[in-house]
Amino acid sequence: MTDQNIYFDVNKQLWNNKTAVHMKSAFYDLAAFKAGKTSLNEIELEELGDVSGKKLLHLQCHFGMDTISWAKRGAETTGLDFSDKAIDAAKELAVEMGVNSQFVCSNVYDAGQHLSEKFDIVFTSYGTIGWLPDLNRWAAVIAERLKPGGVFYMVDFHPVVWMFDDTFSYFKYSYFNTGLPIEEENSGTYADRDADLRDKEYGWNHSLSDILNALIKAGLNIRLFNEHATSPYECFSNMVQTGPSSYQIAKMEDKLPMLYSIKAVYEK
């Protein structure tokens, strides 16, 4: 077993443990979702645009809320995640809501072993690539799964955010991927800080240049790149609300980028 597989196994257990807590949390508000509320935010809805009639692959889909939300907007959706507990929950949720989304349990890097079809859109969002050590492999999977002319879209937390300690008091981590994983042991979870969880995790920081160049190398033509001053989620400590579904770090309002988004077209 390689070191990376050890890291993935630890992180899989982490996300298996988080899934049940997340599904009960006010953060995810599953009751409102089942009642018809979308889990998607204005950023991705506006920037990705109309998905009706499109085949969409959602990488690192957790327990499938966004996958199902895109399906409710007319896409034919497939969600992929390495957490078997999350995928089982996603399948049950889709059946309960009468949505024909498909779900696959797989590490992103192994997507080609479980999927043979090509998609019009590949989508990923909010806290995903930090769990992956090698973005060239990630981008190659995206290119492999897109039809010619297909669209890749992502929105995620800005790399600068991941440089800080938990209270945003000082820079704790390098902006750059050093090759070595960042090992942490945290209690609770962003969706419920008081949850009875204490798990080890491994992650990797990625610079914007690494992200963009990995996609370009894989044959994707960058059509949109934006940086955003606010987050739609109150998922970090020391955050303040600055508007409806709009949060920033206290004392750093309008100084720190919270998100970035990328839209690219596969042209090989």
NORKAPE-V362718 format. One line per field, one symbol per residue. phi: phi as a letter, one per 30 degrees, with the letter a starting at -180 (. if undefined). A space follows every 10 residues. Layout:
phi->???
This chain:
phi->.deddddddd dddedddded dddcddedhd dddddkddcd ceedddddid cdicdbccdh dhcjddeddd ddcjdccbcb addddddddd dddddecicc dcbbcadedc eddcbcdcbd bcbaahicdd ccdbdddedd deddccdeid ccbbbadded edddddchca dcbddcddjc ddcbbcciae dadcddbbbd bbbbdbdddd ddddddedjc cdcbbbcbdb cdbcccdicb dcldhbbbde ibeiccdcbb bbbbcdcd
